[in-house]
Structures are given as C-alpha cells and as structure tokens.
Amino acid sequence: MRNSNREAEEFRRLVASPTKFRLFMLAKLPMAYMADLRVTALTDERCTVTIPYKYLNKNPFNSIYFACLSMAAELSTGVLCMMHTYKADPTVSMLVVHMDADFTKKAIGKITFMCEDGLRVQEAAEQTKLTGEGKTVMTTSIGIDEKGDQVAEFRFTWSLKAKSKLLV
C-alpha cells in the first residue's frame, strides 16, 4: 500500500525540474504560475515554496497580497499531499476542507513558506488506502521573510480519500 521510495523520488524529480513543474503550474495552477511560486526544497517530511514580491501579487500597502501568500502556503502543503499520493493504488483524491491564518508582519521581498508535516500526510494517505475511509490531516506552513522574521502562519486541513475500484 505504501508509496515506494521510487515513486516519491520520481515525483521529486518532476517537481525539481523547472521546466516540467512550470508547465504543470501553467496548465493546472495558472495563478501560481503568474505569481512566480517556486518549490525550492522537497523531502518526505518537508516542502519549501517561495513567492517574490512583484507587481502582479502586490496590494495597495506595498506588500504581497494575502491571497498570494495563501497560494504559496497551500502549495507547500499540497505538494506533500501530491507526493505521498503520487501513483497510489488505489488512487487518492485530495481537497482542502479548511484553512485559517495569522499574519504577523508585512510581507515584503521574497517570502519562504515551509511545511514540515510530510510524515503526517504520508500516514493519512496510507490509512485511507488501507481502509477506504476518508482521512483528514492538518498541516501548517510558516512564512518567513528574507530577514528571518515570520510574516504568516497558515493551517490547512486536507481531506484524503482513496477512490474505490469499481468491478467491471
């Protein structure tokens, strides 16, 4: 049932390929593509995503618009979900069912979001594949500015559910 190390490594190679991942974002996440989100690190436990301050994602207060920050934070958690369900048998669907956030400082410059809940995501994915029941997992992504100061903390609750196989 467990996704193999080979599948996780294959997924990491896809994400690490600038061309392949940018094409994926253009096709499936066009706003993330336009905001210039980048996955800068990915392990079984952790994902790091950056978002730069630029014209397309600014707000009237000369900082990054909160919705763009939430995109980067969500991607740092969602990539972990995608990795731990990549080529799963049975296939696992994933959906954000809740989100809340705290903003602690103006987001200026490049902001780095890190989620370290990969093993919890992996456990939820394994449980739904084993039982067929939906599982939820809460993930946290912390946004840090270039000075090392926290600018935001996001909490996303993901629902993971193994799709049933229909007998034909």
C-alpha positions as CSV (number, residue, x, y, z in Angstrom):
1,M,0.0,0.0,0.0
2,R,2.8,2.4,0.9
3,N,4.1,4.6,-2.0
4,S,7.5,3.4,-2.7
5,N,10.7,5.4,-2.4
6,R,11.0,5.1,-6.2
7,E,7.6,6.8,-6.7
8,A,8.5,9.6,-4.2
9,E,11.8,10.1,-5.9
10,E,10.2,10.2,-9.3
11,F,7.7,12.8,-8.0
12,R,10.6,14.9,-6.5
13,R,12.4,14.8,-9.9
14,L,9.3,16.1,-11.6
15,V,9.0,19.0,-9.1
16,A,12.7,19.7,-9.2
17,S,12.6,20.1,-13.0
18,P,12.0,23.8,-13.5
19,T,10.5,23.3,-17.0
20,K,8.2,20.4,-16.1
21,F,6.9,22.0,-12.9
22,R,6.4,25.4,-14.5
23,L,4.4,23.7,-17.3
24,F,2.4,21.9,-14.7
25,M,1.6,25.1,-13.0
26,L,0.7,26.9,-16.2
27,A,-1.7,24.1,-17.1
28,K,-3.2,23.3,-13.6
29,L,-2.4,26.3,-11.4
30,P,-2.1,29.4,-13.7
31,M,-2.4,31.9,-10.8
32,A,0.6,30.2,-9.0
33,Y,2.5,30.3,-12.3
34,M,1.8,34.1,-12.7
35,A,2.7,34.7,-9.0
36,D,6.1,33.0,-9.7
37,L,5.8,30.4,-7.0
38,R,8.8,28.1,-6.8
39,V,9.3,24.8,-4.9
40,T,12.8,25.2,-3.6
41,A,13.1,22.0,-1.5
42,L,11.2,18.8,-1.1
43,T,11.8,15.8,1.1
44,D,9.4,13.1,2.5
45,E,9.0,15.4,5.6
46,R,9.2,18.9,4.3
47,C,8.4,21.2,1.4
48,T,9.6,24.8,0.9
49,V,8.0,27.2,-1.5
50,T,9.0,30.8,-2.3
51,I,7.0,33.8,-3.5
52,P,8.6,37.0,-4.6
53,Y,7.1,40.5,-4.1
54,K,6.3,41.7,-7.6
55,Y,3.8,43.8,-9.4
56,L,1.3,41.0,-10.1
57,N,1.0,40.0,-6.4
58,K,1.2,43.3,-4.6
59,N,-1.5,45.0,-2.6
60,P,-2.1,48.8,-2.1
61,F,0.1,48.6,1.0
62,N,3.2,47.7,-0.9
63,S,3.4,44.2,0.3
64,I,2.3,40.8,-1.0
65,Y,-1.4,40.3,-1.2
66,F,-2.7,37.8,1.4
67,A,-4.3,35.6,-1.3
68,C,-1.0,35.2,-3.0
69,L,0.6,34.3,0.4
70,S,-2.1,31.7,0.9
71,M,-1.3,30.2,-2.5
72,A,2.3,29.8,-1.6
73,A,1.5,28.4,1.8
74,E,-1.1,26.0,0.3
75,L,1.4,24.8,-2.3
76,S,3.9,23.9,0.4
77,T,1.4,21.6,2.0
78,G,-0.3,20.4,-1.3
79,V,3.0,19.3,-2.8
80,L,3.5,17.0,0.2
81,C,0.0,15.6,-0.3
82,M,0.7,15.1,-4.0
83,M,4.0,13.4,-3.4
84,H,2.5,10.9,-0.9
85,T,-0.4,10.1,-3.2
86,Y,1.6,10.0,-6.4
87,K,0.7,6.9,-8.4
88,A,-1.1,5.5,-5.4
89,D,-3.1,2.3,-5.7
90,P,-5.9,2.9,-5.1
91,T,-5.9,6.5,-6.4
92,V,-6.3,9.0,-3.6
93,S,-8.2,12.3,-4.1
94,M,-7.2,15.3,-2.1
95,L,-9.1,18.5,-1.2
96,V,-8.6,21.5,1.2
97,V,-11.6,21.5,3.5
98,H,-10.5,24.2,5.9
99,M,-7.9,27.0,6.1
100,D,-7.1,29.6,8.7
101,A,-4.2,32.0,9.0
102,D,-2.4,34.5,11.2
103,F,-0.5,37.4,9.7
104,T,2.2,38.9,11.9
105,K,4.3,41.2,9.7
106,K,4.1,42.9,6.4
107,A,5.3,40.5,3.6
108,I,7.9,42.4,1.6
109,G,10.6,40.8,-0.6
110,K,10.9,37.0,-1.1
111,I,8.8,35.0,1.3
112,T,9.6,31.4,2.0
113,F,6.9,29.0,3.2
114,M,7.9,25.8,4.9
115,C,5.6,22.9,5.8
116,E,7.2,20.0,7.9
117,D,4.1,17.8,8.1
118,G,5.0,15.3,5.4
119,L,5.1,12.3,7.6
120,R,1.6,13.0,9.0
121,V,0.4,13.4,5.4
122,Q,2.0,10.1,4.5
123,E,0.3,8.4,7.4
124,A,-3.1,9.8,6.4
125,A,-2.6,8.7,2.8
126,E,-1.6,5.2,3.9
127,Q,-4.6,5.0,6.2
128,T,-7.1,5.9,3.5
129,K,-5.6,3.4,1.1
130,L,-5.8,0.7,3.7
131,T,-9.3,1.4,5.0
132,G,-11.0,3.2,2.1
133,E,-12.3,5.8,4.5
134,G,-11.6,9.5,4.1
135,K,-8.9,10.9,6.4
136,T,-8.2,14.5,7.3
137,V,-4.8,15.9,8.2
138,M,-4.0,19.4,9.4
139,T,-0.8,20.9,8.0
140,T,0.9,24.1,9.0
141,S,3.0,26.3,6.8
142,I,5.1,29.1,8.2
143,G,6.1,32.1,6.1
144,I,9.5,33.7,6.7
145,D,10.9,36.9,5.1
146,E,14.4,37.5,3.9
147,K,15.4,38.8,7.4
148,G,14.2,35.6,9.0
149,D,11.1,37.1,10.6
150,Q,7.8,35.2,10.5
151,V,5.2,37.0,8.4
152,A,2.4,34.5,8.5
153,E,1.3,31.1,9.7
154,F,-1.3,29.1,7.7
155,R,-3.1,25.9,8.8
156,F,-4.7,23.8,6.1
157,T,-6.9,20.8,6.7
158,W,-6.7,18.3,3.8
159,S,-9.1,15.6,3.2
160,L,-7.6,12.5,1.6
161,K,-9.8,9.7,0.3
162,A,-9.0,6.6,-1.6
163,K,-11.1,6.1,-4.6
164,S,-13.0,2.8,-4.7
165,K,-12.2,0.5,-7.5
166,L,-15.3,-0.5,-9.5
167,L,-15.6,-4.1,-10.6
168,V,-16.2,-4.3,-14.3
